[in-house]
Amino acid sequence: MTVYVDDMNAAYGRMKMCHMLADTDDELHAMAATIGVAKRWWQSPEKTSGSHYDIALSKKALAIAAGAIEITWRQAGAMNTRRRVTGELGDPADAVEWVANLRAQRRAQAA
């Protein structure tokens, strides 16, 4: 099981934010607690594209120090898409390609 942080750098007030996601919600919440992020900041899959926290870059540094793996925002989005389809995040190394293949299959089926 793994926790991931992406390279998004979006403004939220004076802060810069990124996403933190994990293989399981238990692991995601455990990392949030470790780095001092309250569970009330959790973005549930019912409300967003997938289970994650939006965290400040200062918290990202703490997450990396605690073992989180850095990924790109494209990988994070692709991994969330894969989780919606298969139930698992999968490997960030092939996530973008996996989604491209999924979209190609869907286009072929629609044709």
C-alpha positions as CSV (number, residue, x, y, z in Angstrom):
1,M,0.0,0.0,0.0
2,T,1.2,3.4,-0.9
3,V,0.5,7.1,-0.4
4,Y,1.1,9.5,-3.3
5,V,1.4,13.3,-3.6
6,D,1.2,15.0,-7.0
7,D,3.0,18.0,-8.5
8,M,-0.1,20.2,-8.8
9,N,0.6,23.7,-7.5
10,A,-2.8,25.4,-7.4
11,A,-3.5,28.5,-5.4
12,Y,-5.9,28.4,-2.6
13,G,-5.9,31.8,-0.9
14,R,-2.2,32.4,0.0
15,M,-1.4,28.7,-0.1
16,K,-0.2,26.5,-2.9
17,M,-1.9,23.1,-2.9
18,C,-1.5,19.6,-4.2
19,H,-3.3,16.3,-4.0
20,M,-2.6,13.4,-1.7
21,L,-4.1,10.0,-2.5
22,A,-3.5,6.4,-1.4
23,D,-4.3,2.8,-2.2
24,T,-6.8,2.7,0.7
25,D,-8.8,5.3,2.6
26,D,-7.3,3.9,5.9
27,E,-3.8,4.6,4.6
28,L,-4.8,8.0,3.3
29,H,-6.3,9.0,6.6
30,A,-3.4,7.6,8.6
31,M,-0.9,9.8,6.5
32,A,-3.2,12.8,6.9
33,A,-3.1,12.3,10.7
34,T,0.7,11.8,10.6
35,I,1.3,15.1,8.8
36,G,-1.3,17.1,10.8
37,V,-4.2,17.4,8.3
38,A,-7.7,17.1,9.9
39,K,-10.0,14.4,8.4
40,R,-12.6,17.2,7.7
41,W,-10.4,18.2,4.7
42,W,-10.9,14.7,3.1
43,Q,-12.4,14.9,-0.3
44,S,-14.7,11.8,-0.5
45,P,-15.3,10.0,-3.7
46,E,-19.0,10.8,-3.5
47,K,-18.1,14.5,-3.7
48,T,-15.1,14.5,-6.1
49,S,-13.4,12.5,-8.7
50,G,-11.8,10.3,-6.2
51,S,-10.8,9.9,-2.5
52,H,-8.0,12.4,-1.7
53,Y,-6.9,15.4,0.4
54,D,-5.9,18.8,-1.0
55,I,-2.8,19.6,1.0
56,A,-0.5,22.6,1.3
57,L,3.0,22.2,-0.1
58,S,4.4,22.4,3.4
59,K,2.3,19.3,4.2
60,K,3.5,17.7,1.0
61,A,7.1,17.9,2.2
62,L,6.0,16.2,5.5
63,A,4.2,13.5,3.6
64,I,7.3,12.8,1.4
65,A,9.4,12.7,4.5
66,A,6.9,10.1,5.9
67,G,7.2,7.9,2.8
68,A,4.8,9.3,0.3
69,I,5.7,8.9,-3.4
70,E,5.8,11.9,-5.7
71,I,3.8,11.6,-8.9
72,T,2.5,14.0,-11.6
73,W,-1.0,15.5,-11.6
74,R,-1.7,13.6,-14.8
75,Q,-0.7,10.4,-13.1
76,A,-3.0,11.3,-10.2
77,G,-5.9,11.9,-12.4
78,A,-5.3,8.8,-14.4
79,M,-5.0,6.7,-11.3
80,N,-8.3,8.1,-10.0
81,T,-9.9,7.2,-13.3
82,R,-8.5,3.6,-13.0
83,R,-9.8,3.3,-9.5
84,R,-13.3,4.3,-10.6
85,V,-13.2,1.6,-13.3
86,T,-11.3,-1.2,-11.5
87,G,-11.5,-0.3,-7.8
88,E,-7.7,0.1,-7.6
89,L,-5.3,3.0,-8.3
90,G,-2.7,0.8,-10.0
91,D,0.8,1.8,-10.8
92,P,1.6,5.4,-11.6
93,A,4.2,4.4,-14.2
94,D,1.5,3.1,-16.6
95,A,-1.5,5.1,-15.4
96,V,-1.6,7.7,-18.2
97,E,-1.2,5.0,-20.9
98,W,-3.9,2.8,-19.2
99,V,-6.4,5.7,-19.4
100,A,-5.5,6.4,-23.1
101,N,-6.1,2.7,-23.9
102,L,-9.4,2.8,-22.0
103,R,-10.5,5.8,-24.0
104,A,-9.5,4.2,-27.3
105,Q,-11.5,1.1,-26.4
106,R,-14.5,3.2,-25.6
107,R,-14.2,5.1,-28.9
108,A,-13.9,1.9,-30.8
109,Q,-17.0,0.4,-29.1
110,A,-19.0,3.6,-29.9
111,A,-18.0,3.6,-33.6
